Amino acid sequence: MLTVKSPLLARAALASVFALATLGAGAEAEAIPFRRRLSLRAESALGLTVVTPEGYPYDVGFLVVGRLNVLTWGSFFAQFSVIQGVFPSSQAAASLNNNYMAGVRFAPRTVLPEGRLFIDAEAGLAISGFNRRFGFDIGVGWELALNRYFHLGPVLRYAHIVQPDDEPAPEDAHYISVGVSGALYPWPPPNLRSGALVVIGLGRDQDRDYDGVTDDLDQCPAVVEDHDGYLDEDGCPDLDDDNDRLPDSEDRCPRQPETVNNFEDEDGCPDEAPSTRDDVSVEGDRINLRQRVYFATNRVVVPALFMPELVELARYLQAHPEHRRVRVEAHADDRGTRREGFSLSLRRALNVMAFLVSNGVEAERLVALGLGDLRPLDTAHDEVTRTRNRRVEFVIVEGAGANPAAPTPPPEAWRPEDHPLTAPPPPSR
C-alpha cells in the first residue's frame, strides 16, 4: 500500500508533474498554430474505493471531470483538470471532493481515424470539506474518432489521496474509476481521408507541418498533405487529382477529368453531350436549359457563366407566348437556418426574373418562388451535392404545357407578396 509520509515528498512529486506539464514546445509543436494544439475533454466515471481511511466506509461514487490539453512536444500534452466527485456512504456522511490537478498526457500519433491510445498522470490539490490534501491519479484509455471534432472512448483510472500522519485516520485513500472520456477538438487538423499512410511513434522525427510525413521525405514540409489516397507519400496536398480545374471537394469524379462540352460541366465527370439538343427544351411542364443555372454559396447575383443560357431562355419565351406564365423556382442548400435558405432562394428567383425582364420578357409572365432546401436534387451532405442543389428551375403554370394536376408549391415556400423586403430594385428596360 502506497503511503506518503512527508509533506516535502508530496511537494516534490507535485513539482515534478508540473515540470512535465509545462515542458517547452519543440519545433514540431511550434509549427502547429496554437489553437490547433488545444483540445477539451469531459469525463464521467464510477469510482470504487479500494482503501479508505479507517472508519470511513464508502459506496460506489460518481465523478465528473473537465480537462484542457495543450500539445507541447511530439505526442506529449500538458493537462489541466478540474475533478468533482461524490462518494455516498450508508454509515457516514457522503464525501464530496473537488480536485484541481495538472499533469502530462501521452497519446501516440496516428493519421488513421480509428482513434488513439492515451496514458496520463496528474497531481495537485484534493479538497474534501475543510480538508486540503495532496493527490494524484494515473489513467489509461482509448478514444475513438467519431469525426474530426469529437472523440469518445473508455478510460480506466487509479487515484491516490494522501492523509497526513497526524490525522486520527492516517491511512491514505485509494480508488479506481471506470468511465467514458469525450474529447472536443474545436480547431482540428485538416481532414484526413482514405490514405493508407500510418505513423505511430514518439514524434521525435522532424515534421514541421504535422501531416505524418517526416521532413526528410516531405516535398512540401510546410504544407499539410491531404491524405486522399493519391500521391500521399510526397507530403504535398493534391487538391485537384485529375487536373480538370474542379477541386476534389467539388468533383464527383476526382480521378477522371471533366469533359468540357457545355453539358453538366459542373459535376467534374467525363460525359458526352447529346448529339441533338436544343438550347431550350420543354419536357412536360418543365422548361430545361442546355446548362442548368447554379449559384455560389450565399450568393444571389446571377452568375455571368450562366447568363448566355438565360438569354436563350428569354428569346424562347418571347418566341412562344403560348406559355402564358412561368414560375421561376430557386433553391438553396442545407446549410444555415431554414429562414436564411428561403430568403436566399427567393432573392435568387427574383434576380433571375429581373434578368429575363431586362432581356425582353414581360414581367407579368413570370412569378418567383423561393423553395429553400425543401426539394433537393440529392440529399447527401457534401460540396458537390450542395452545389447541384443551389439551382434555378422553370415551370409552366399557365398556357400551353401547364399541368393542371401538378402539385401546388409547399405553403412554407417564400413568395414575393409575403416577403417584399427580399425583392431587388425594379429592372431597367
BAKERO-842062 format. One line per field, with one value per residue (C-alpha): x, y, z; residue in one letter. Coordinates in steps of 0.05 Angstrom, whole numbers. Layout:
% BAKERO-842062
x <- c(X:...)
y <- c(Y:...)
z <- c(Z:...)
type <- c(a:...)
***
This chain:
% BAKERO-842062
x <- c(0:27:31:66:94:127:95:163:158:88:112:169:122:75:132:156:88:82:150:127:62:98:151:176:145:193:200:145:93:113:98:25:-20:-34:-109:-98:-58:-118:-169:-224:-245:-302:-301:-354:-339:-359:-309:-296:-255:-200:-173:-203:-182:-205:-277:-297:-333:-358:-402:-393:-383:-392:-341:-344:-281:-265:-196:-156:-99:-45:3:73:122:116:59:60:7:2:-61:-102:-161:-219:-250:-314:-335:-384:-377:-440:-438:-491:-455:-429:-438:-423:-354:-355:-289:-262:-194:-151:-93:-42:-1:22:-14:19:-21:18:3:-34:-67:-118:-187:-200:-174:-114:-88:-72:-37:-37:-13:-30:-23:-50:-97:-153:-206:-259:-298:-246:-190:-138:-94:-42:-69:-51:-81:-58:-104:-104:-156:-174:-212:-249:-254:-329:-310:-256:-284:-307:-272:-303:-278:-268:-219:-192:-161:-126:-127:-90:-105:-52:-71:-22:8:-20:-93:-136:-141:-74:-86:-84:-146:-143:-198:-206:-254:-281:-317:-322:-277:-301:-256:-273:-223:-251:-199:-179:-122:-142:-189:-152:-189:-176:-100:-60:-4:3:51:53:111:141:140:215:225:222:153:140:71:47:19:52:106:173:211:266:211:164:168:124:149:109:43:-1:-13:-87:-83:-135:-103:-68:7:2:75:102:74:41:-34:-66:-128:-146:-124:-149:-128:-195:-197:-252:-225:-234:-281:-330:-314:-359:-304:-239:-195:-229:-225:-288:-305:-318:-375:-427:-464:-464:-394:-405:-402:-329:-344:-329:-391:-416:-466:-528:-518:-583:-603:-637:-613:-682:-729:-796:-810:-879:-889:-814:-771:-700:-638:-577:-539:-574:-564:-527:-509:-447:-453:-491:-496:-558:-529:-539:-471:-441:-425:-499:-523:-519:-568:-616:-611:-632:-690:-712:-712:-750:-804:-812:-820:-871:-925:-969:-932:-971:-939:-875:-854:-781:-765:-699:-667:-615:-571:-579:-530:-552:-622:-686:-704:-637:-647:-716:-691:-631:-673:-727:-676:-643:-710:-725:-656:-666:-734:-703:-651:-704:-746:-684:-678:-748:-795:-858:-856:-928:-910:-862:-873:-818:-816:-763:-762:-701:-678:-747:-734:-661:-637:-594:-595:-521:-483:-422:-398:-415:-487:-495:-471:-523:-578:-565:-603:-659:-715:-771:-843:-900:-961:-1009:-1019:-992:-952:-982:-1001:-1067:-1053:-984:-977:-982:-919:-910:-942:-877:-842:-829:-867:-852:-920:-907:-835:-830:-764:-727:-746:-689:-698:-741:-701:-687:-713)
y <- c(0:68:119:187:203:270:336:352:289:307:376:345:298:356:398:341:333:408:408:355:392:456:422:472:463:436:458:410:437:509:495:480:540:546:537:470:446:455:402:400:337:315:250:215:153:108:104:46:58:6:32:87:118:75:88:118:63:90:61:67:140:183:231:284:315:374:377:424:393:431:396:413:366:306:264:296:344:388:371:414:383:400:339:335:271:245:181:163:121:81:91:162:228:228:251:310:321:378:365:413:380:388:336:305:264:217:199:164:198:165:192:136:156:96:133:134:105:153:149:208:225:286:313:371:394:349:384:348:393:434:384:400:343:325:276:245:198:156:138:97:96:95:150:132:186:197:253:306:344:292:231:184:122:84:103:67:109:99:156:167:218:229:232:267:223:265:252:206:160:169:115:143:138:98:89:62:93:67:113:148:203:250:300:362:390:460:472:402:389:385:328:262:217:148:149:87:124:106:140:118:139:187:244:257:259:329:341:415:412:354:314:247:252:269:327:284:252:312:351:404:407:470:448:392:330:317:241:225:161:197:211:214:195:260:303:353:366:345:389:371:300:298:370:389:455:430:419:349:375:395:339:278:242:267:218:227:295:331:335:409:408:454:393:381:411:426:353:340:275:256:254:263:317:293:299:336:381:449:506:507:446:431:366:364:429:439:485:458:496:466:482:487:553:547:597:602:594:652:689:716:754:718:686:712:640:624:689:661:606:656:700:639:627:699:691:626:657:716:668:625:669:607:595:650:645:613:602:614:565:576:530:533:480:452:499:556:565:548:622:640:587:613:684:666:624:677:731:686:675:750:766:714:744:814:788:757:821:862:817:828:781:813:817:794:727:710:691:678:624:610:537:537:466:435:400:379:341:299:291:276:327:342:402:372:357:425:458:420:438:514:517:551:515:539:512:529:545:576:565:511:459:474:413:423:361:385:391:461:490:477:531:546:567:642:686:759:782:751:776:842:863:808:839:871:940:942:925:979:963)
z <- c(0:-21:35:30:100:86:61:29:-13:-34:-56:-95:-131:-148:-174:-219:-251:-262:-295:-344:-357:-376:-419:-471:-540:-592:-664:-686:-638:-654:-728:-709:-697:-622:-628:-664:-605:-559:-541:-489:-452:-407:-368:-327:-285:-229:-172:-125:-63:-55:11:54:120:178:198:131:91:24:-30:-105:-123:-184:-215:-269:-298:-344:-377:-421:-462:-499:-546:-522:-556:-602:-574:-505:-479:-418:-380:-332:-296:-251:-218:-177:-143:-92:-52:-13:50:86:152:148:112:38:16:-33:-68:-111:-142:-182:-218:-273:-308:-373:-426:-476:-539:-595:-661:-719:-782:-784:-759:-713:-652:-607:-542:-485:-418:-369:-299:-259:-188:-148:-93:-68:-26:16:64:102:87:34:13:-39:-91:-158:-209:-268:-326:-390:-445:-518:-555:-619:-672:-685:-733:-738:-679:-629:-599:-548:-512:-447:-392:-330:-275:-207:-157:-91:-37:17:90:138:192:249:228:271:210:174:122:50:6:-59:-111:-181:-231:-297:-345:-411:-438:-492:-529:-569:-620:-635:-690:-715:-765:-839:-857:-865:-914:-942:-945:-927:-891:-817:-768:-695:-652:-602:-653:-649:-724:-753:-784:-787:-818:-774:-832:-814:-869:-839:-868:-899:-943:-949:-1014:-982:-910:-893:-925:-899:-942:-955:-949:-1001:-1027:-1085:-1081:-1005:-996:-1024:-967:-1014:-1018:-1084:-1088:-1159:-1174:-1246:-1263:-1292:-1253:-1207:-1136:-1109:-1056:-1111:-1161:-1167:-1206:-1173:-1212:-1280:-1315:-1336:-1410:-1422:-1472:-1440:-1415:-1340:-1335:-1261:-1238:-1256:-1293:-1365:-1409:-1480:-1497:-1534:-1609:-1617:-1561:-1565:-1524:-1492:-1489:-1457:-1420:-1391:-1354:-1345:-1387:-1390:-1410:-1442:-1378:-1311:-1274:-1207:-1153:-1109:-1034:-1002:-1069:-1103:-1163:-1229:-1246:-1311:-1330:-1339:-1370:-1442:-1422:-1392:-1454:-1495:-1448:-1455:-1531:-1526:-1482:-1530:-1588:-1550:-1520:-1512:-1447:-1413:-1345:-1320:-1248:-1231:-1175:-1138:-1087:-1032:-999:-929:-893:-848:-819:-856:-858:-890:-943:-961:-964:-1008:-1056:-1064:-1079:-1130:-1164:-1164:-1194:-1249:-1263:-1267:-1315:-1360:-1358:-1377:-1438:-1463:-1425:-1398:-1322:-1315:-1347:-1291:-1218:-1166:-1113:-1061:-1041:-995:-984:-989:-1056:-1061:-1122:-1076:-1000:-990:-947:-990:-1030:-1098:-1077:-1045:-1110:-1150:-1102:-1107:-1173:-1211:-1249:-1293:-1292:-1338:-1295:-1346:-1420:-1466:-1428:-1360:-1319:-1281:-1239:-1216:-1140:-1112:-1082:-1007:-964:-926:-991:-995:-1045:-1060:-1036:-968:-962:-1001:-968:-1007:-1074:-1115:-1145:-1209:-1271:-1322:-1392)
type <- c(m:l:t:v:k:s:p:l:l:a:r:a:a:l:a:s:v:f:a:l:a:t:l:g:a:g:a:e:a:e:a:i:p:f:r:r:r:l:s:l:r:a:e:s:a:l:g:l:t:v:v:t:p:e:g:y:p:y:d:v:g:f:l:v:v:g:r:l:n:v:l:t:w:g:s:f:f:a:q:f:s:v:i:q:g:v:f:p:s:s:q:a:a:a:s:l:n:n:n:y:m:a:g:v:r:f:a:p:r:t:v:l:p:e:g:r:l:f:i:d:a:e:a:g:l:a:i:s:g:f:n:r:r:f:g:f:d:i:g:v:g:w:e:l:a:l:n:r:y:f:h:l:g:p:v:l:r:y:a:h:i:v:q:p:d:d:e:p:a:p:e:d:a:h:y:i:s:v:g:v:s:g:a:l:y:p:w:p:p:p:n:l:r:s:g:a:l:v:v:i:g:l:g:r:d:q:d:r:d:y:d:g:v:t:d:d:l:d:q:c:p:a:v:v:e:d:h:d:g:y:l:d:e:d:g:c:p:d:l:d:d:d:n:d:r:l:p:d:s:e:d:r:c:p:r:q:p:e:t:v:n:n:f:e:d:e:d:g:c:p:d:e:a:p:s:t:r:d:d:v:s:v:e:g:d:r:i:n:l:r:q:r:v:y:f:a:t:n:r:v:v:v:p:a:l:f:m:p:e:l:v:e:l:a:r:y:l:q:a:h:p:e:h:r:r:v:r:v:e:a:h:a:d:d:r:g:t:r:r:e:g:f:s:l:s:l:r:r:a:l:n:v:m:a:f:l:v:s:n:g:v:e:a:e:r:l:v:a:l:g:l:g:d:l:r:p:l:d:t:a:h:d:e:v:t:r:t:r:n:r:r:v:e:f:v:i:v:e:g:a:g:a:n:p:a:a:p:t:p:p:p:e:a:w:r:p:e:d:h:p:l:t:a:p:p:p:p:s:r)
***
